[in-house]
């Protein structure tokens, strides 16, 4: 029988947990690491999708390369 428990952690806390798990033998923790990563990515996906793309200026202004007049 499996019981599901929901816990909340910051990204920094989850990264610390993953670092600690990485010190264990891979065969003991591989499934848990994979599950934590997939849940973390799923939780962050809506946040990433809501973030507006940064504005990118495709070309610098023509006068930006001209030194100021003295």
C-alpha positions, 0 to 999 in steps of 0.5 A: 500500500502506498500513501501519497504525501504532498510537501512543499520546498523551494527550488534551493531546498530541492537542489540541496536534496538532489545534491545529497541524493547524488552522494548515494549509490545510483541504483538506490536513488535514481528513481527518486531523483528522476521523480523529483526532477519531473515534478519540479519541471512540471511545477515550474512549467506554468511559471516559465510559460507565464514569464514574458520573453525578454525584449530583444533589439534586433539591431543596434541604433545607427548612431550608437557607434558614433562617438559623441561630439566634443 
